[in-house]
Amino acid sequence: MNTKTLSEQAIALQRSGHLVEAERLYLQVLADEPRNFIARHLLGVTRAQAGRLDEALTDIEAALTIRPDDPEALLNHANVLKRLNRLAAALAGFDRALVLRPGWPQAENNRGTVLQALGRHEEALAGYDRALAAAPDNVEALNNRGSVLQDLKRPAEALACYDQALRLAPNFAAAFNNRGSVLLELRRFGDALSCFDRALGLRPGDAQVLSNRGNALQGLLRYDEAVAAYDQALALRPDYPEALNNRGSALQQLKRHDEALASYDRALPGQPQAFGGAAMAALSLCDWTRTAEIGAQMAQRITEGEVIPPWMLLGYSGDETLQRQCAANVIAARFATLPPPLAGIGYSHDKIRLAYISSDIGYHPVTNQIVQLIESHDRAGFEIIGIGTNQDDGSPQRRRLIAAFDQFYDMHQQAPRAVAEKLRALEVDVLVDLNGHTHGDNFDILCHRPAPVQATWLGYAGTTAAPFLDYVIADRIIAPDAAAYSEKIVYLPNCFFPHDSSRAIGKAPTRTEAGLPQAGFVFCCFNNSFKITAPVFAVWMRLLAAVPGSVLWLKQAGEAAKTNLQQAAQAQGVDPARLVFAAPAALDVHLARHRLADLFLDTLPYNAHATACDALWAGLPVLTLRGTAFAGRVAASLLTAAGLPELIAETAEDYEALALGLARDPARLTVLRDKLAAGHTSAPLFDTPRLARDLEAIYREMLTAGV
């Protein structure tokens, strides 16, 4: 059989996917004709298809010694270089191919993928546009154009590209996957899930699509299903760092912190983002050996620009300069460039249009804190608008808050740009963000600057470092240092923290029903376990040792955290049975059971916030240690506004001594309880209408001053 016939057979086998047989025939041709360009070139292509890239490169380079200016060989040579991650050489190869064949769509498209990988997104987009100008139905170029538009933060245009690609190629699995990814960015989680399911129907067993499917399920708050999707992805790619990291996030939401930590650890070091997740999981587990290791790395990582969740840092450090840098790193990574502002100069409305935006509208502390405030706003001077970006949980708390607004807009799963445009259409004068750097933040909306004045308040205890937020609403206790904030600070005359004085306090259980001993002093802390640090716990154990028969009443923790706390008590010579864990209870019962405790002990560097307010409303004195940053100074602000500044310690030694003194002086505690009870009718902390008037004065001040 002659070499021409063998070559034709080899090409047919290669096209049908029979790579081994094709390679055998190409080698047979080359044995007879070592300088056969077609056989040498296509042998390289065949080996590239088989994943044998180094051999493929050698073969194609040998072919190019025979025909140095063959465009197809130059293209395939550049393709292999790209797969070997030799991006500069690949780019030069595509350039050479395009000199020989100007405007070649395939070369322009492939060159664009290299530019995209190099971070040269605008140049990549121009390349895809040239490819599509020559071949408008090139679905690969359409798909890639959508991808680079996502990189350029232009999701609506990206979606249009994927839609066009799928109109031309309805079974294009990669386009379905990419369409799903941009829908995730647009918060259309249900639509994204449908795309990933379509992609999996076309390409079963694709680890990336399964991982993305998990992301969509997380967006829909279907965390158990999300974990299952990540597990499927990891069964295919056990070392898949993105899936491991996102699996950790889902497990965190399920309070399965020990499993989350293990997942984050597996993701490191391939996924630096997992460091922040591991840090939070370790805090939640009260794994203080691990938190010490993580804490020792924190400052350097942040100083070097690593993106770490700012909210998590509050549990590790009271360094406000570090907190600002941490927040700035996140904002810089998310918003390399800002979109043009939607709102210009202020409006001239008869009433100030005041909007609050939050992803915590429902059974959440933020809703409980602000509802009476919203009800108390002056409708003669203000029109109050609510924007909710989270899923409707059907809770009575959500229904009450929605009813309190003059207008409420449920913007769950709406694209950030669309929400911003809605706010602009409403001509909002002052927009108040209630999230900051917390889960479900609204920065992707706020960055469009839909209101002429934008402020942050309440949700996050620190600066956002976001250039599109003009003000932070605070008081002089929590935020004495303007240098710690990118925003201008506007100070309330009293505590910044809102309270709902209409909350009912139910019937208290008996000590037996609550799991407490019949007698003995009850130290209490109902903070989440992530706020309990080793130094604070050591103080608590010394107090238990010094007060015979006393117990420490804690919020119910996960089994792993509970075990760690019990072991820590044992190591410090305290019977673990003296740690009592409070089971979940309805809010009115939870408030009532505070009356079984004698003294609430606060945490540092992250204080009790809503938890301390609950205790004070229930009549339980709170002892705090004033911290060095916002998150560690909230309880001091609450106590000052409640009329109990004597319960603010300035040093750890004073904190311990004051706790011990109060435990040994029941009469003094009674005086404090009586003073707290009297304050329920007069103290600023519990006077929500007064806070509403103070806030309204601030809003007028901000609107007059502008930005």
C-alpha positions as CSV (number, residue, x, y, z in Angstrom):
1,M,0.0,0.0,0.0
2,N,1.5,3.4,-1.0
3,T,2.1,6.2,1.5
4,K,-0.7,8.4,0.1
5,T,-3.3,5.7,0.8
6,L,-1.9,5.1,4.2
7,S,-2.1,8.8,5.0
8,E,-5.7,9.0,3.9
9,Q,-6.6,6.0,6.0
10,A,-4.7,7.5,9.0
11,I,-6.6,10.8,8.6
12,A,-9.9,9.0,8.5
13,L,-9.0,7.1,11.7
14,Q,-7.9,10.2,13.4
15,R,-11.1,12.0,12.6
16,S,-13.2,9.1,13.9
17,G,-11.2,9.1,17.2
18,H,-9.2,6.0,16.6
19,L,-6.0,7.7,17.6
20,V,-3.8,4.6,18.3
21,E,-4.5,3.1,14.8
22,A,-4.0,6.5,13.2
23,E,-0.7,7.0,15.0
24,R,0.5,3.5,13.8
25,L,-0.3,4.4,10.1
26,Y,1.4,7.8,10.4
27,L,4.5,6.1,11.7
28,Q,4.4,3.6,8.9
29,V,4.3,6.4,6.4
30,L,7.2,8.2,8.1
31,A,9.3,5.0,8.1
32,D,9.2,5.1,4.3
33,E,9.2,8.9,3.9
34,P,10.8,10.6,6.9
35,R,10.2,14.1,5.5
36,N,6.5,13.5,4.7
37,F,5.1,16.8,6.0
38,I,1.5,15.7,6.3
39,A,2.3,12.5,8.3
40,R,4.7,14.3,10.6
41,H,2.3,17.2,11.2
42,L,-0.7,15.1,11.8
43,L,1.2,12.6,14.0
44,G,1.8,15.6,16.2
45,V,-1.8,16.6,16.2
46,T,-2.8,13.0,17.0
47,R,-0.4,12.8,19.9
48,A,-1.8,16.2,21.1
49,Q,-5.3,14.8,21.0
50,A,-4.1,11.9,23.1
51,G,-2.6,14.3,25.7
52,R,1.1,13.5,24.9
53,L,2.0,17.1,24.5
54,D,5.8,17.0,24.6
55,E,5.9,14.4,21.8
56,A,3.3,16.4,19.9
57,L,5.4,19.5,20.1
58,T,8.5,17.7,18.9
59,D,6.6,16.2,15.9
60,I,5.0,19.5,14.8
61,E,8.3,21.3,15.2
62,A,9.8,18.7,12.9
63,A,7.0,19.3,10.4
64,L,7.8,23.0,10.5
65,T,11.4,22.3,9.5
66,I,10.0,20.9,6.3
67,R,7.4,23.7,5.7
68,P,8.3,26.6,8.0
69,D,5.4,28.8,6.8
70,D,2.5,26.4,6.9
71,P,-0.3,28.2,8.7
72,E,-2.0,25.0,9.9
73,A,1.1,23.7,11.4
74,L,1.9,27.0,13.0
75,L,-1.6,27.1,14.5
76,N,-1.4,23.6,15.9
77,H,2.1,24.3,17.2
78,A,0.8,27.3,19.1
79,N,-2.2,25.3,20.3
80,V,0.2,22.8,21.9
81,L,2.3,25.5,23.4
82,K,-0.8,27.0,25.0
83,R,-1.8,23.6,26.5
84,L,1.8,23.4,27.9
85,N,1.1,26.8,29.5
86,R,3.9,28.4,27.5
87,L,1.7,31.4,26.8
88,A,4.2,33.9,25.5
89,A,5.5,31.4,22.9
90,A,1.9,30.4,22.0
91,L,1.0,34.0,21.4
92,A,4.0,34.5,19.1
93,G,2.9,31.4,17.2
94,F,-0.6,32.6,16.7
95,D,0.7,36.0,15.6
96,R,2.9,34.3,13.0
97,A,0.0,32.2,11.7
98,L,-2.1,35.4,11.3
99,V,0.7,37.1,9.4
100,L,0.4,34.3,6.9
101,R,-3.4,34.1,7.0
102,P,-4.7,37.5,8.1
103,G,-8.2,37.5,9.8
104,W,-8.2,33.7,10.2
105,P,-11.1,33.2,12.6
106,Q,-9.7,30.1,14.3
107,A,-6.3,31.7,14.9
108,E,-7.9,34.9,16.2
109,N,-10.1,32.9,18.5
110,N,-7.3,30.8,19.9
111,R,-5.0,33.8,20.2
112,G,-7.8,35.5,22.2
113,T,-7.8,32.6,24.7
114,V,-4.1,33.1,25.3
115,L,-4.6,36.9,25.8
116,Q,-7.4,36.1,28.2
117,A,-5.2,33.7,30.2
118,L,-2.5,36.4,30.3
119,G,-5.1,38.8,31.8
120,R,-5.1,41.0,28.7
121,H,-8.9,41.0,28.5
122,E,-9.6,44.0,26.3
123,E,-7.1,42.6,23.7
124,A,-8.7,39.2,23.9
125,L,-12.2,40.7,23.3
126,A,-10.9,42.5,20.3
127,G,-9.5,39.2,18.9
128,Y,-12.8,37.4,19.4
129,D,-14.6,40.3,17.7
130,R,-12.3,40.0,14.7
131,A,-13.0,36.2,14.6
132,L,-16.7,36.8,14.7
133,A,-16.5,39.6,12.1
134,A,-15.0,37.0,9.7
135,A,-17.2,34.1,10.9
136,P,-20.4,35.3,12.8
137,D,-21.6,31.8,13.5
138,N,-18.3,30.7,15.2
139,V,-19.8,29.3,18.4
140,E,-16.4,28.8,20.0
141,A,-15.6,32.5,19.6
142,L,-19.1,33.4,20.9
143,N,-18.6,31.3,23.9
144,N,-15.1,32.7,24.5
145,R,-16.3,36.2,24.0
146,G,-18.9,35.6,26.7
147,S,-16.1,34.4,29.0
148,V,-13.9,37.4,28.6
149,L,-16.9,39.7,29.1
150,Q,-17.4,38.0,32.4
151,D,-13.8,38.8,33.2
152,L,-14.5,42.4,32.3
153,K,-17.5,42.5,34.7
154,R,-20.0,42.8,31.8
155,P,-22.3,40.0,32.7
156,A,-25.4,41.1,30.7
157,E,-23.3,41.1,27.5
158,A,-21.7,37.8,28.4
159,L,-25.2,36.3,28.8
160,A,-26.2,37.5,25.3
161,C,-23.1,35.8,23.8
162,Y,-23.9,32.5,25.4
163,D,-27.5,32.8,24.3
164,Q,-26.4,33.4,20.7
165,A,-24.0,30.4,20.9
166,L,-26.8,28.2,22.1
167,R,-29.1,29.3,19.4
168,L,-26.6,28.2,16.9
169,A,-25.5,25.1,18.7
170,P,-28.3,23.9,21.1
171,N,-26.2,21.0,22.4
172,F,-23.1,23.1,23.3
173,A,-22.3,21.8,26.8
174,A,-19.6,24.3,27.5
175,A,-21.9,27.3,26.6
176,F,-24.5,25.9,29.0
177,N,-21.9,25.7,31.7
178,N,-20.7,29.2,31.1
179,R,-24.2,30.6,30.8
180,G,-24.9,29.1,34.2
181,S,-21.8,30.7,35.7
182,V,-22.8,34.2,34.5
183,L,-26.3,33.6,35.9
184,L,-24.7,32.9,39.2
185,E,-23.1,36.3,39.0
186,L,-26.5,37.8,38.2
187,R,-28.0,36.0,41.3
188,R,-30.4,34.0,39.1
189,F,-29.6,30.8,40.9
190,G,-32.6,28.8,39.7
191,D,-31.9,29.6,36.1
192,A,-28.2,28.8,36.7
193,L,-29.1,25.4,38.1
194,S,-31.1,24.6,35.0
195,C,-28.1,25.4,32.8
196,F,-25.8,23.2,34.7
197,D,-28.3,20.4,34.6
198,R,-28.5,20.8,30.8
199,A,-24.7,20.8,30.5
200,L,-24.6,17.6,32.6
201,G,-27.2,16.0,30.4
202,L,-24.9,16.6,27.4
203,R,-21.6,15.9,29.2
204,P,-22.2,13.6,32.2
205,G,-19.5,13.3,34.7
206,D,-18.0,16.8,34.2
207,A,-16.4,17.8,37.5
208,Q,-16.4,21.5,36.8
209,V,-20.1,21.5,35.9
210,L,-20.9,19.5,39.0
211,S,-19.0,21.9,41.2
212,N,-20.8,24.8,39.6
213,R,-24.1,23.0,40.2
214,G,-23.1,23.0,43.9
215,N,-22.6,26.7,43.7
216,A,-26.1,27.2,42.3
217,L,-27.6,25.0,45.0
218,Q,-25.8,27.1,47.6
219,G,-27.3,30.2,46.2
220,L,-30.7,28.6,46.6
221,L,-29.8,27.7,50.2
222,R,-30.0,24.0,49.4
223,Y,-26.8,23.2,51.3
224,D,-27.2,19.5,51.7
225,E,-27.7,19.1,48.0
226,A,-24.8,21.4,47.3
227,V,-22.5,19.2,49.4
228,A,-23.7,16.2,47.4
229,A,-22.9,17.9,44.1
230,Y,-19.4,18.8,45.4
231,D,-18.9,15.2,46.5
232,Q,-19.8,14.0,43.0
233,A,-17.3,16.5,41.5
234,L,-14.6,15.3,43.9
235,A,-15.2,11.7,43.2
236,L,-14.1,12.5,39.6
237,R,-11.3,15.0,40.7
238,P,-10.3,14.3,44.3
239,D,-7.8,17.2,44.3
240,Y,-10.3,19.8,42.8
241,P,-9.5,22.9,45.0
242,E,-12.5,25.0,44.0
243,A,-14.9,22.2,44.8
244,L,-13.2,21.5,48.1
245,N,-13.3,25.2,49.1
246,N,-17.0,25.6,48.1
247,R,-17.9,22.3,49.8
248,G,-16.3,23.8,53.0
249,S,-18.6,26.8,52.6
250,A,-21.7,24.7,52.3
251,L,-20.7,22.6,55.3
252,Q,-20.1,25.8,57.3
253,Q,-23.7,26.9,56.6
254,L,-24.8,23.5,57.8
255,K,-22.8,24.0,61.0
256,R,-20.7,21.0,60.2
257,H,-17.5,22.9,61.1
258,D,-15.2,19.9,61.6
259,E,-16.0,18.6,58.1
260,A,-15.7,22.1,56.7
261,L,-12.3,22.5,58.2
262,A,-11.1,19.2,56.7
263,S,-12.5,20.3,53.3
264,Y,-10.7,23.7,53.4
265,D,-7.5,22.0,54.5
266,R,-7.6,19.7,51.4
267,A,-8.2,22.8,49.2
268,L,-5.0,24.5,50.5
269,P,-2.6,25.5,49.0
270,G,-4.2,25.2,45.5
271,Q,-7.0,27.5,46.6
272,P,-5.7,30.4,48.8
273,Q,-9.3,31.5,49.4
274,A,-9.7,28.4,51.6
275,F,-7.5,30.0,54.2
276,G,-10.3,32.3,55.3
277,G,-12.7,29.5,55.4
278,A,-10.4,27.4,57.5
279,A,-9.9,30.3,59.8
280,M,-13.6,30.7,60.4
281,A,-14.2,26.9,60.8
282,A,-11.4,26.8,63.4
283,L,-13.0,29.7,65.3
284,S,-16.3,27.9,65.3
285,L,-14.8,24.7,66.5
286,C,-12.9,26.5,69.4
287,D,-9.9,24.7,68.0
288,W,-7.4,27.1,69.6
289,T,-4.3,25.2,68.6
290,R,-5.4,25.8,65.0
291,T,-6.6,29.4,65.5
292,A,-3.2,30.2,67.0
293,E,-1.4,28.8,63.9
294,I,-3.8,30.7,61.6
295,G,-3.7,33.9,63.6
296,A,0.1,33.9,63.4
297,Q,-0.1,34.1,59.6
298,M,-3.0,36.6,59.4
299,A,-1.2,40.0,59.4
300,Q,1.4,39.0,56.9
301,R,-1.1,37.5,54.5
302,I,-3.3,40.6,54.6
303,T,-0.4,43.0,54.4
304,E,0.7,41.2,51.2
305,G,-2.7,41.7,49.7
306,E,-4.3,38.3,50.1
307,V,-8.1,38.3,50.0
308,I,-9.5,37.2,53.3
309,P,-13.1,37.7,54.5
310,P,-13.1,40.8,56.7
311,W,-15.9,39.5,58.9
312,M,-13.8,36.5,59.9
313,L,-10.8,38.7,60.8
314,L,-12.9,40.4,63.6
315,G,-12.7,37.1,65.5
316,Y,-8.9,37.1,65.3
317,S,-7.7,40.7,65.7
318,G,-8.7,44.0,67.1
319,D,-6.2,45.9,65.0
320,E,-8.3,48.5,63.1
321,T,-5.5,49.2,60.6
322,L,-5.3,45.6,59.7
323,Q,-9.1,45.4,59.4
324,R,-9.2,48.3,57.0
325,Q,-6.4,46.7,54.9
326,C,-8.3,43.4,54.9
327,A,-11.5,45.1,53.7
328,A,-9.6,47.1,51.1
329,N,-8.0,43.9,49.7
330,V,-11.5,42.4,49.1
331,I,-12.8,45.6,47.5
332,A,-9.8,45.9,45.2
333,A,-10.1,42.3,44.1
334,R,-13.8,42.6,43.3
335,F,-13.8,46.1,41.8
336,A,-10.7,46.8,39.7
337,T,-12.8,49.3,37.9
338,L,-16.1,50.9,38.9
339,P,-19.1,51.3,36.6
340,P,-20.3,54.8,35.9
341,P,-22.6,56.1,38.7
342,L,-26.3,55.9,38.0
343,A,-27.2,58.8,40.4
344,G,-25.9,62.2,39.8
345,I,-26.8,65.3,41.9
346,G,-29.5,65.1,44.5
347,Y,-33.2,65.3,44.0
348,S,-35.7,67.8,45.3
349,H,-38.5,65.7,46.9
350,D,-41.0,67.0,49.4
351,K,-40.0,64.0,51.6
352,I,-36.6,62.5,51.8
353,R,-36.7,59.1,50.1
354,L,-34.8,56.8,52.5
355,A,-34.0,53.2,51.4
356,Y,-32.6,50.4,53.5
357,I,-31.0,47.5,51.6
358,S,-30.3,44.1,53.2
359,S,-30.0,40.4,52.4
360,D,-31.1,39.6,56.0
361,I,-34.8,40.3,55.7
362,G,-36.4,37.5,57.7
363,Y,-35.6,35.4,60.8
364,H,-32.3,37.2,61.4
365,P,-30.9,39.5,64.1
366,V,-30.8,42.5,61.7
367,T,-34.5,42.2,61.1
368,N,-35.3,41.9,64.8
369,Q,-33.1,44.9,65.5
370,I,-34.5,47.4,63.0
371,V,-38.2,46.6,62.7
372,Q,-39.3,49.0,65.5
373,L,-37.0,51.7,64.1
374,I,-38.6,51.4,60.7
375,E,-42.0,51.6,62.3
376,S,-40.9,54.7,64.3
377,H,-39.6,56.8,61.4
378,D,-41.2,60.2,60.8
379,R,-43.5,59.7,57.8
380,A,-44.1,63.5,57.5
381,G,-40.5,64.0,56.5
382,F,-39.4,60.6,55.1
383,E,-40.6,58.0,52.7
384,I,-39.2,54.7,53.9
385,I,-38.3,52.1,51.2
386,G,-37.1,48.5,51.8
387,I,-35.0,46.5,49.4
388,G,-34.6,42.8,50.2
389,T,-32.1,40.7,48.3
390,N,-32.5,37.4,50.1
391,Q,-34.9,34.6,49.7
392,D,-38.3,34.9,51.4
393,D,-38.2,32.6,54.4
394,G,-41.9,33.1,55.2
395,S,-41.1,34.2,58.7
396,P,-43.4,36.5,60.8
397,Q,-40.3,38.7,61.4
398,R,-40.1,39.3,57.6
399,R,-43.8,40.0,57.3
400,R,-43.7,42.5,60.1
401,L,-40.7,44.3,58.7
402,I,-42.1,44.4,55.1
403,A,-45.3,45.9,56.5
404,A,-43.3,48.6,58.3
405,F,-41.9,50.0,55.0
406,D,-43.9,52.4,52.9
407,Q,-42.7,50.5,49.9
408,F,-40.9,47.1,49.8
409,Y,-39.2,45.5,46.8
410,D,-38.3,41.8,46.9
411,M,-35.2,41.7,44.6
412,H,-34.1,38.2,45.3
413,Q,-32.3,36.6,42.3
414,Q,-32.4,40.0,40.5
415,A,-29.2,41.0,38.7
416,P,-27.2,43.6,40.7
417,R,-27.4,46.1,37.9
418,A,-31.2,45.7,37.7
419,V,-31.5,46.3,41.4
420,A,-29.4,49.4,41.1
421,E,-31.5,50.6,38.2
422,K,-34.6,50.1,40.3
423,L,-33.2,52.2,43.1
424,R,-32.3,54.9,40.6
425,A,-35.8,54.8,39.2
426,L,-37.2,55.3,42.7
427,E,-35.0,58.4,43.0
428,V,-33.7,57.3,46.4
429,D,-32.0,60.2,48.2
430,V,-30.2,58.2,50.9
431,L,-29.4,54.5,50.6
432,V,-28.4,52.7,53.8
433,D,-26.6,49.4,53.5
434,L,-27.3,47.0,56.4
435,N,-24.8,44.3,55.3
436,G,-21.3,45.6,54.8
437,H,-18.8,42.7,54.6
438,T,-21.3,40.0,55.7
439,H,-22.8,37.0,54.0
440,G,-24.9,38.0,51.0
441,D,-23.4,41.5,50.8
442,N,-24.8,44.0,48.3
443,F,-21.6,45.6,47.1
444,D,-22.3,44.5,43.5
445,I,-25.4,46.8,43.7
446,L,-23.9,49.6,45.6
447,C,-20.9,49.9,43.2
448,H,-23.3,51.3,40.6
449,R,-24.0,54.2,43.0
450,P,-27.7,54.2,42.5
451,A,-28.3,56.9,45.1
452,P,-26.5,60.3,45.5
453,V,-25.7,59.5,49.2
454,Q,-24.8,56.0,50.3
455,A,-24.1,54.9,53.9
456,T,-23.4,51.7,55.8
457,W,-24.8,50.8,59.2
458,L,-25.2,48.0,61.6
459,G,-24.6,44.8,59.7
460,Y,-20.7,44.8,59.8
461,A,-18.6,46.1,62.6
462,G,-16.0,48.0,60.7
463,T,-15.1,49.9,57.6
464,T,-16.1,48.6,54.2
465,A,-13.2,50.3,52.5
466,A,-15.5,50.7,49.6
467,P,-15.2,54.0,47.6
468,F,-18.9,53.9,46.7
469,L,-20.0,54.1,50.4
470,D,-19.8,57.7,51.6
471,Y,-20.6,57.4,55.3
472,V,-20.6,54.9,58.2
473,I,-23.1,55.5,60.9
474,A,-21.6,55.0,64.4
475,D,-21.2,56.5,67.8
476,R,-18.1,57.8,69.6
477,I,-17.5,54.7,71.7
478,I,-17.4,52.2,68.8
479,A,-15.5,54.4,66.3
480,P,-13.3,57.0,68.0
481,D,-10.6,56.9,65.2
482,A,-11.5,58.3,61.8
483,A,-8.3,56.9,60.3
484,A,-9.7,53.4,60.7
485,Y,-12.5,54.1,58.1
486,S,-12.6,54.9,54.4
487,E,-16.0,56.4,54.9
488,K,-16.8,59.6,56.7
489,I,-18.1,58.9,60.2
490,V,-21.4,60.4,61.2
491,Y,-21.9,60.1,64.9
492,L,-25.2,59.4,66.7
493,P,-25.4,61.1,70.1
494,N,-26.1,57.8,71.8
495,C,-25.6,54.1,71.0
496,F,-25.7,53.2,67.3
497,F,-27.5,50.0,68.0
498,P,-31.3,49.7,67.4
499,H,-33.6,47.8,69.7
500,D,-37.1,46.5,69.5
501,S,-38.7,47.3,72.9
502,S,-42.0,45.6,71.8
503,R,-40.4,42.2,72.1
504,A,-42.2,40.0,74.6
505,I,-40.4,38.2,77.3
506,G,-42.0,34.9,78.0
507,K,-42.2,32.6,81.0
508,A,-38.9,31.5,82.3
509,P,-38.2,27.8,82.6
510,T,-37.1,26.4,85.9
511,R,-33.4,25.9,86.6
512,T,-34.0,22.1,86.3
513,E,-35.7,22.6,82.9
514,A,-32.8,24.7,81.8
515,G,-30.3,22.1,82.8
516,L,-28.9,24.3,85.6
517,P,-28.1,23.2,89.2
518,Q,-30.7,24.2,91.8
519,A,-28.1,26.5,93.5
520,G,-24.9,28.2,92.6
521,F,-23.8,31.3,90.7
522,V,-24.6,31.2,87.0
523,F,-22.1,32.9,84.7
524,C,-23.6,33.1,81.2
525,C,-22.5,33.8,77.6
526,F,-24.9,33.1,74.8
527,N,-22.5,34.3,72.1
528,N,-21.8,32.0,69.2
529,S,-18.8,29.7,69.8
530,F,-16.6,31.4,67.2
531,K,-16.4,34.4,69.6
532,I,-15.0,32.4,72.5
533,T,-11.2,32.7,72.4
534,A,-8.6,30.9,74.5
535,P,-7.6,33.9,76.7
536,V,-11.2,34.7,77.5
537,F,-12.0,31.1,78.3
538,A,-9.0,30.9,80.6
539,V,-10.5,33.8,82.6
540,W,-13.8,32.1,82.8
541,M,-12.2,28.9,84.1
542,R,-10.4,30.8,86.8
543,L,-13.7,32.4,87.8
544,L,-15.3,28.9,88.1
545,A,-12.4,27.7,90.2
546,A,-12.7,30.8,92.5
547,V,-16.5,30.6,92.9
548,P,-17.5,27.2,94.4
549,G,-20.6,25.7,92.9
550,S,-20.7,28.1,90.0
551,V,-21.4,27.1,86.4
552,L,-20.8,28.6,83.0
553,W,-24.0,28.6,80.8
554,L,-23.2,28.7,77.1
555,K,-25.1,28.6,73.9
556,Q,-25.5,25.1,72.4
557,A,-22.5,24.4,70.3
558,G,-21.8,21.7,67.7
559,E,-20.5,18.4,69.1
560,A,-16.9,19.0,68.1
561,A,-16.9,22.6,69.6
562,K,-18.6,21.3,72.7
563,T,-16.0,18.6,73.1
564,N,-13.1,21.1,72.6
565,L,-14.6,23.4,75.3
566,Q,-15.0,20.5,77.7
567,Q,-11.5,19.3,77.1
568,A,-10.2,22.8,77.6
569,A,-12.0,23.1,80.9
570,Q,-10.6,19.7,82.0
571,A,-7.1,20.9,81.1
572,Q,-7.5,23.9,83.3
573,G,-8.7,21.9,86.3
574,V,-12.4,22.5,85.9
575,D,-15.0,19.7,85.8
576,P,-16.5,19.8,82.3
577,A,-19.9,19.2,83.9
578,R,-19.8,22.8,85.1
579,L,-20.2,23.9,81.5
580,V,-24.0,23.9,80.7
581,F,-25.1,24.2,77.1
582,A,-28.5,25.9,76.4
583,A,-30.7,24.1,73.9
584,P,-32.4,26.2,71.2
585,A,-35.6,27.9,72.3
586,A,-38.2,30.3,71.0
587,L,-37.2,33.9,71.3
588,D,-39.6,34.8,74.1
589,V,-38.4,31.8,76.1
590,H,-34.8,32.5,75.3
591,L,-35.2,36.1,76.6
592,A,-36.9,34.8,79.7
593,R,-34.3,32.3,80.6
594,H,-31.7,35.0,80.9
595,R,-33.3,35.6,84.3
596,L,-31.9,32.4,85.5
597,A,-28.4,33.7,85.1
598,D,-26.5,36.0,87.4
599,L,-23.9,37.7,85.1
600,F,-23.3,37.7,81.4
601,L,-19.6,37.5,80.5
602,D,-18.6,39.2,77.2
603,T,-16.0,38.0,74.7
604,L,-13.1,39.7,73.0
605,P,-11.9,40.7,70.4
606,Y,-15.5,40.2,69.1
607,N,-18.1,41.3,71.6
608,A,-21.7,40.3,72.1
609,H,-23.8,42.6,69.9
610,A,-27.4,41.6,69.5
611,T,-26.7,38.9,72.2
612,A,-25.7,41.6,74.7
613,C,-28.7,43.7,73.8
614,D,-31.0,40.7,74.4
615,A,-29.4,40.1,77.8
616,L,-29.8,43.7,78.9
617,W,-33.5,43.8,77.7
618,A,-34.1,40.6,79.7
619,G,-32.6,42.3,82.8
620,L,-29.3,40.5,82.9
621,P,-26.2,42.6,83.7
622,V,-23.4,42.3,81.1
623,L,-19.8,42.6,81.9
624,T,-17.5,43.6,79.0
625,L,-13.9,44.4,78.3
626,R,-13.5,47.4,76.1
627,G,-11.7,46.4,72.9
628,T,-9.5,48.2,70.5
629,A,-11.8,48.0,67.4
630,F,-15.5,48.5,66.6
631,A,-16.4,44.8,67.1
632,G,-14.8,44.8,70.5
633,R,-16.4,48.1,71.7
634,V,-20.1,47.4,70.9
635,A,-21.0,46.1,74.4
636,A,-19.3,49.2,75.9
637,S,-21.6,51.3,73.8
638,L,-24.7,49.3,74.8
639,L,-23.8,49.5,78.5
640,T,-23.3,53.2,78.3
641,A,-26.6,53.7,76.6
642,A,-28.3,51.4,79.2
643,G,-26.9,53.4,82.1
644,L,-24.4,50.8,83.3
645,P,-20.9,52.1,82.4
646,E,-19.5,50.6,85.6
647,L,-19.7,47.2,83.9
648,I,-17.1,48.2,81.3
649,A,-13.6,47.0,82.2
650,E,-10.6,48.6,80.6
651,T,-8.1,45.7,81.2
652,A,-8.3,41.9,81.3
653,E,-7.3,42.0,85.0
654,D,-10.1,44.5,85.8
655,Y,-12.6,42.3,83.8
656,E,-11.7,39.2,85.9
657,A,-11.6,41.1,89.2
658,L,-14.9,42.8,88.5
659,A,-16.6,39.5,87.6
660,L,-15.2,37.8,90.7
661,G,-16.3,40.7,92.9
662,L,-19.8,40.7,91.5
663,A,-20.1,36.9,92.0
664,R,-19.2,37.4,95.6
665,D,-21.5,40.4,96.2
666,P,-25.1,39.5,95.4
667,A,-26.3,42.8,96.9
668,R,-24.2,44.7,94.4
669,L,-25.7,42.6,91.5
670,T,-29.2,43.3,92.8
671,V,-28.5,47.1,92.6
672,L,-27.3,46.6,89.0
673,R,-30.4,44.7,88.1
674,D,-32.6,47.3,89.6
675,K,-30.8,50.0,87.7
676,L,-31.1,48.1,84.5
677,A,-34.8,47.6,85.0
678,A,-35.3,51.3,85.7
679,G,-33.5,52.1,82.5
680,H,-36.0,50.1,80.4
681,T,-38.3,53.2,80.5
682,S,-35.7,55.9,80.3
683,A,-32.3,54.8,79.0
684,P,-31.4,55.7,75.4
685,L,-30.7,52.1,74.5
686,F,-34.3,51.2,74.8
687,D,-35.8,54.4,73.4
688,T,-36.2,53.5,69.7
689,P,-38.3,56.6,68.8
690,R,-35.4,58.7,70.0
691,L,-32.9,56.7,67.9
692,A,-35.2,57.3,64.9
693,R,-35.2,61.0,65.4
694,D,-31.4,61.0,65.8
695,L,-30.9,58.9,62.6
696,E,-33.2,61.2,60.7
697,A,-31.1,64.2,61.8
698,I,-28.1,62.4,60.5
699,Y,-29.7,61.6,57.2
700,R,-30.6,65.3,56.7
701,E,-27.1,66.2,57.6
702,M,-25.6,63.7,55.0
703,L,-28.0,64.9,52.3
704,T,-27.1,68.5,52.9
705,A,-23.4,67.8,52.9
706,G,-23.5,65.4,50.0
707,V,-20.4,63.4,49.3
